Amino acid sequence: MLSLSRVAPALLITLALGLGGCASEDDSPAKSPAGESPETSAPPVTTPDPTPTPTETPTTTPATLTDRLLPTDAVPGLNASWRWQDGETGPADSEPFGRCAKVDLVSIGATEVVERTYFPPVDTDDNAAEQIAEFPDATTTATALKVLKSWHKRCGTKTVKAGTLTTVDGGSWYLLTVSAAHADEGLFQAVGLVTSGTRIAVLTMDSIGQDYNYPAGKEPMVAMVKAAAVRLG
């Protein structure tokens, strides 16, 4: 057997040069940009956690009843230039709300009632208001709505004429025409009803004038009911 110690030094040098010349460009270290050192090791391999911790989803605090009341600038005016002014906001008192009401909303099952009023831009008797009542469950809410509608049916008198309860998107409404003897003008009270879950909103809008002359479906209360339905839901 031929021993490497007996191989001529020139032959060993030739073999070494030949092996070094077989390396391709791919076998050479990658060139690094100027001023940077080439990477000397591959990035570490990480193993995914088999049971990742779920990301906590942020929650929002439910709006209070007061937050659901219509802001003043969202209440439709009596005409194109009409702008309601801020009235008062707070817990409702124990007085019946609206001319057809027999008792307050707490007396028909509500656990909480809030109210907001809206004042006219000029010194008149026109006004608007909203009450929102919270009920303990769906059954009580449905019963209370029936009571409110029954008040409408029994509201007509010699001086008060109750119009038809009309369904619109989000709720319903009706118009009361109140006449006074020897008066040139009458009082018109539009009443709206909106329900969402265990909440009921009752809306009123009083206007003084000789007539209530709006195109069908364009009455201010129709727009107020729709706005209140969005806010209440």
C-alpha positions as CSV (number, residue, x, y, z in Angstrom):
1,M,0.0,0.0,0.0
2,L,1.3,3.4,-0.9
3,S,2.0,5.6,2.1
4,L,1.3,9.4,1.9
5,S,4.6,9.9,3.5
6,R,6.3,8.4,0.5
7,V,4.3,10.6,-2.0
8,A,6.3,13.3,-3.6
9,P,5.7,16.7,-2.1
10,A,5.0,18.2,-5.6
11,L,2.2,15.6,-6.2
12,L,0.5,16.5,-2.9
13,I,0.6,20.2,-3.8
14,T,-0.9,19.5,-7.2
15,L,-3.8,17.5,-5.6
16,A,-4.6,20.2,-3.1
17,L,-4.7,22.8,-5.8
18,G,-7.0,20.6,-7.9
19,L,-9.5,20.1,-5.1
20,G,-9.6,23.8,-4.2
21,G,-10.4,24.7,-7.9
22,C,-13.6,22.5,-7.9
23,A,-15.5,24.8,-5.6
24,S,-18.3,26.8,-7.3
25,E,-19.5,30.3,-6.7
26,D,-22.4,28.9,-4.7
27,D,-20.0,27.4,-2.2
28,S,-18.4,30.7,-1.4
29,P,-19.7,32.8,1.5
30,A,-22.3,35.4,0.6
31,K,-21.0,38.9,0.1
32,S,-22.2,41.4,2.7
33,P,-23.0,45.1,2.1
34,A,-20.2,47.4,2.9
35,G,-19.8,47.9,6.7
36,E,-21.8,44.8,7.6
37,S,-20.5,41.4,8.8
38,P,-21.8,38.3,7.0
39,E,-24.1,36.1,9.0
40,T,-22.2,33.3,10.6
41,S,-25.2,31.1,11.6
42,A,-28.7,30.4,10.5
43,P,-31.6,32.0,12.5
44,P,-32.9,29.9,15.4
45,V,-35.9,27.7,14.6
46,T,-38.8,28.3,16.9
47,T,-41.6,25.7,17.6
48,P,-45.1,27.1,17.8
49,D,-46.9,26.8,21.1
50,P,-49.4,24.0,20.7
51,T,-51.9,25.8,22.9
52,P,-51.6,29.5,22.2
53,T,-53.1,31.9,24.7
54,P,-56.2,33.6,23.2
55,T,-56.0,37.3,22.7
56,E,-58.3,39.2,25.1
57,T,-61.0,41.1,23.1
58,P,-61.6,44.6,24.4
59,T,-65.2,45.2,25.6
60,T,-67.2,48.4,25.5
61,T,-69.4,49.5,28.4
62,P,-73.1,49.4,27.4
63,A,-74.7,52.9,27.1
64,T,-76.8,54.1,29.9
65,L,-80.4,55.1,29.4
66,T,-79.4,58.7,29.4
67,D,-76.9,58.1,26.6
68,R,-79.7,56.7,24.5
69,L,-81.8,59.9,24.6
70,L,-81.8,61.9,21.4
71,P,-79.3,64.8,21.5
72,T,-80.9,68.1,20.8
73,D,-79.5,68.5,17.3
74,A,-80.9,65.1,16.3
75,V,-84.5,66.2,16.9
76,P,-86.4,67.3,13.7
77,G,-87.6,70.8,13.7
78,L,-91.2,72.0,13.0
79,N,-89.9,73.6,9.7
80,A,-86.7,73.7,7.7
81,S,-85.2,76.6,9.7
82,W,-86.4,75.3,13.2
83,R,-83.6,74.4,15.6
84,W,-84.5,73.1,19.1
85,Q,-82.6,74.4,22.1
86,D,-81.2,72.3,25.0
87,G,-83.8,71.7,27.7
88,E,-83.3,69.5,30.8
89,T,-82.1,66.0,31.2
90,G,-82.4,63.7,34.2
91,P,-84.6,61.1,35.9
92,A,-88.3,61.4,35.0
93,D,-90.7,62.5,37.7
94,S,-94.0,60.7,38.6
95,E,-96.2,62.8,36.3
96,P,-97.9,61.1,33.4
97,F,-96.0,61.7,30.1
98,G,-98.2,62.9,27.3
99,R,-101.8,64.0,27.2
100,C,-103.1,60.4,26.8
101,A,-101.1,58.9,29.6
102,K,-102.9,57.8,32.7
103,V,-99.9,57.2,35.0
104,D,-96.2,57.4,34.8
105,L,-94.1,54.6,33.2
106,V,-92.8,53.3,36.6
107,S,-96.5,52.6,37.5
108,I,-96.7,50.2,34.5
109,G,-93.6,48.2,35.3
110,A,-90.5,50.3,34.4
111,T,-87.5,50.0,36.7
112,E,-85.8,53.2,35.5
113,V,-87.0,56.2,33.5
114,V,-85.0,59.1,32.1
115,E,-86.2,62.2,30.3
116,R,-84.9,65.0,28.1
117,T,-86.8,68.1,27.0
118,Y,-86.2,70.3,24.0
119,F,-87.0,74.0,24.1
120,P,-88.2,76.2,21.1
121,P,-85.8,78.6,19.5
122,V,-88.2,81.4,20.1
123,D,-90.6,82.3,23.0
124,T,-93.5,80.1,22.1
125,D,-95.4,77.1,23.7
126,D,-93.9,74.7,21.2
127,N,-91.8,72.0,22.8
128,A,-90.6,68.4,22.5
129,A,-89.5,65.7,24.9
130,E,-88.4,62.0,25.2
131,Q,-88.7,59.5,28.0
132,I,-86.9,56.1,27.9
133,A,-88.0,53.4,30.3
134,E,-86.2,50.2,31.2
135,F,-88.3,47.1,32.1
136,P,-87.2,44.0,33.9
137,D,-88.0,41.5,31.2
138,A,-89.5,41.0,27.7
139,T,-93.0,40.1,29.1
140,T,-93.3,43.2,31.1
141,T,-92.1,45.3,28.2
142,A,-94.7,43.8,25.8
143,T,-97.4,44.4,28.4
144,A,-96.4,48.0,28.9
145,L,-96.5,48.6,25.2
146,K,-100.0,47.3,25.1
147,V,-100.9,49.7,27.9
148,L,-99.5,52.7,26.0
149,K,-101.4,51.8,22.9
150,S,-104.6,51.3,24.9
151,W,-104.2,54.9,26.2
152,H,-104.3,56.1,22.6
153,K,-107.5,54.2,21.9
154,R,-109.2,55.8,24.9
155,C,-107.8,59.3,24.5
156,G,-110.5,61.0,22.4
157,T,-112.8,63.6,24.2
158,K,-114.9,66.5,23.1
159,T,-111.8,68.7,22.9
160,V,-109.2,66.1,22.1
161,K,-109.2,64.2,18.8
162,A,-106.8,61.2,18.6
163,G,-105.6,60.3,15.1
164,T,-104.7,56.9,13.8
165,L,-101.8,55.0,15.3
166,T,-99.5,54.7,12.3
167,T,-96.6,52.3,11.9
168,V,-93.3,53.7,10.6
169,D,-89.8,52.3,10.4
170,G,-88.7,51.7,14.0
171,G,-92.0,52.3,15.8
172,S,-95.3,54.1,15.6
173,W,-96.9,57.4,16.2
174,Y,-100.2,59.3,16.3
175,L,-101.4,62.9,16.4
176,L,-103.6,64.6,19.0
177,T,-105.6,67.7,18.0
178,V,-106.6,69.7,21.0
179,S,-109.0,72.5,20.4
180,A,-110.1,75.3,22.8
181,A,-113.2,77.3,22.7
182,H,-112.9,80.8,21.2
183,A,-109.3,80.2,20.2
184,D,-107.8,81.1,16.9
185,E,-105.1,78.4,17.2
186,G,-105.0,74.9,18.4
187,L,-102.5,72.6,20.0
188,F,-101.2,69.6,18.2
189,Q,-99.3,66.9,20.1
190,A,-97.6,64.2,18.1
191,V,-96.7,61.1,20.2
192,G,-94.2,58.4,19.2
193,L,-93.5,54.9,20.5
194,V,-90.3,53.0,20.0
195,T,-89.3,49.6,21.4
196,S,-86.0,47.8,21.6
197,G,-85.4,44.8,23.8
198,T,-86.6,45.7,27.3
199,R,-86.6,49.4,26.6
200,I,-89.4,51.7,25.4
201,A,-89.0,55.3,24.3
202,V,-92.0,57.6,24.3
203,L,-91.7,60.8,22.3
204,T,-93.8,64.0,22.3
205,M,-93.8,67.1,20.2
206,D,-96.2,70.0,20.8
207,S,-96.8,72.7,18.2
208,I,-99.2,75.6,18.3
209,G,-101.0,76.7,15.1
210,Q,-104.1,76.7,13.0
211,D,-103.3,73.4,11.3
212,Y,-100.9,70.5,11.2
213,N,-100.1,70.6,7.5
214,Y,-97.3,68.2,6.5
215,P,-97.1,65.7,3.6
216,A,-97.9,62.2,4.7
217,G,-94.7,60.5,5.9
218,K,-92.9,63.8,6.3
219,E,-94.3,64.8,9.7
220,P,-91.6,65.8,12.2
221,M,-92.6,63.0,14.5
222,V,-92.0,60.4,11.8
223,A,-88.4,61.5,11.6
224,M,-88.1,61.7,15.3
225,V,-89.3,58.1,15.7
226,K,-86.8,56.9,13.2
227,A,-83.9,58.7,14.9
228,A,-85.0,57.5,18.3
229,A,-85.1,53.9,17.0
230,V,-81.5,54.0,15.9
231,R,-80.4,55.6,19.2
232,L,-82.4,53.1,21.3
233,G,-81.2,49.9,19.7
